[in-house]
Amino acid sequence: MAKQPMLKFVQIDRAMPEKRAADDRKEDFDEIYSEFAAEKAAEQASRCSQCGVPYCQSHCPLHNNIPDWLRLTAMGRLEEAYQTSQATNTFPEICGRICPQDRLCEGNCVIEQSGHGTVTIGTIEKYITDTAWDKGWVQPVAPNAERSESVGIIGGGPGGLAAADMLRRAGIQVTVYDRYDRAGGLLMYGIPGFKLEKDIVQRRNDLLADGGVEFELNCDVDAAKFADIRAKHDAIVIATGVYKSRDLNMPGSGLPGIERAIDFLTASNRKSFGDTVEEFDNGRLNAEGKKVVVIGGGDTAMDCVRTSIRQGATSVKCLYRRDRANMPGSQRETQNAEEEGVVFEWLSAPKGFTGDEKVSGVMVQKMRLGQPDASGRQAPEVIEGADYVEDADLVIKALGFEPEDLPALFGQPDLPVTRWGTIKAAFQTGETEMEGVYAIGDIVRGASLVVWAIRDGRDCAEAIIDRLNVKASIAAE
């Protein structure tokens, strides 16, 4: 009888891959975790309890078959583990790096609830697919048959690329239109290299191109271009994401030295590619030698504070109006930031900025948590008389993102939007009220997670394939 390879969570403690020392890792933009060795990955995978109702799977937006690929990893059957993983996830090695597993799969692991420490699902997912790339198991799409229908995708972020992958697997012709010079969206320009090295994203772009996806880059879609794309394709998918930064309207908010998070992170990532970035080179979007204050408590704020440390800021502080337990960002990322020297000022909110020709400080008001608001979270209340000024040479606003006015930008007043400016689209399919026009990801959901964009892209592609199949069947009658 074969030896039981699983349920070893009692004998084996949870272990993460070795993390580089903070003093070392804050000197560069390389990823901070080392790779699992094969034996360690198998050992950690064997801790899975193989529960009858896998909460890890049900709490994954993609419903990845996590118990099965953990079992296959524990048994050393890595190619099968990879095939199982990629069957539901277009970019498993990316999700393994950047998904907030502590809030999703790992946070709902049954053995975590029993006090034994969650299975390290994300790092094993990353290990499986990195191994697959090394072994040559990851191959370009090769459809069984090519089809004449085509789909245009506006936006080359994770949602658009996931849809492109699924459509090409069905043999449909796909063109991705993106405003930037590299596809990937926030994967390429918004997320720092220490969380997601850019060659990981680029090799996926290259794989899609090798599989027949066409990319039209440096493409700003205006009214004329939108009309051209719609006329050219049988269907179009709007996957632009949300890039309009929320702003602060308070005294001094227009002073030089107060910058948007997306501009700061994009400049840093472009510099890592070796691009010429004037705003970085002239010091405007460079934290070197500056006292930096980041406003916000989400994952984007964590990216900004940790990037500032690596650029050589003299001090980095993060202001968040609630406490640590109520912050929206990953607790794991907060811990990493603290290890690297970031100081968090909890229950602190800006009320204005000081400075003459440029910002010199943030006027901070201290808060306390009062009664729950409409969302159920305790609402911050100002503590009177507890204001102070935080010195700052560079202030970065990481307050979240809102949609651009796409009906105006695309010259499509009939494009249906919600009161928040997001596009109205059908649940699961992404279909809008405009014939042949679909929308997915953050432009429908509002600012959300990469894994949800991937889910939307895959679901939308399936709906488009079904619709094109029906049309082809009717035409053949």
GIMO-V85241 format. One line per field, one symbol per residue. psi: psi as a letter, one per 30 degrees, with the letter a starting at -180 (. if undefined). burial: + if it has 9 or more other C-alpha atoms within 8 Angstrom, else -. Layout:
psi = ???
burial = ???
This chain:
psi = kkkjfahgfefklkkllkkkkefefgflglkfklkkleeeeeeeeffkfhlejjfeefgkffhkieeefeeeeffgieeeeeeeefffkeiefeefefkifffceefgkefefggfklkieeeeeeeeeeeeeefgfjllkikekklfllkkkjjhaeeeeeeeeeeefggkkkkkkkflfklfbfeefeklffejkffeeefeeeeeefggkkkjlhjjjaeeeeeeeefflflkkjhfakfjkklkilkgfgkkfjlkeeeeeeeeeeeffgljjefeegfehkfkgljkkkjlgaeeeeeeeeeeeffhkfkkkkkkfalefgkflkeeeeeeeeefgkkkjlhkkkfaklldflkflkjkkkllkblkafffkkkkkkjkggllkjkkfkkkjiglllklieeeefhiffjkllffflkklkkefgklfkkgklklaffeflkaleeeeeeeeeeeeeeeeeeeeeeeeeff.
burial = ----+++++--+-+--+--+----++--++++-+-+----+++++++++----++++-++++++++++++++++--++-+++-+++-+++-++++++-+-+++++++++++++--+++++++++++++++-++-------+-+--+--++++++++++++++++++++++++++++++++--+++-++++++++++++-+++--+-+++++++-+++-+-++++++--++--+++++++++++-+------++-+-+++++++++++++++-----+-++--+-++++-++++++++++++++++++++++++++++++++++---+-++--++--++-+-+-++++++++++++---+++++++++++--+----++++--+---+----+++++++++++++-++-++++--+++---+++++---++++---+++++++++++++-++++++++++++++++--+---------
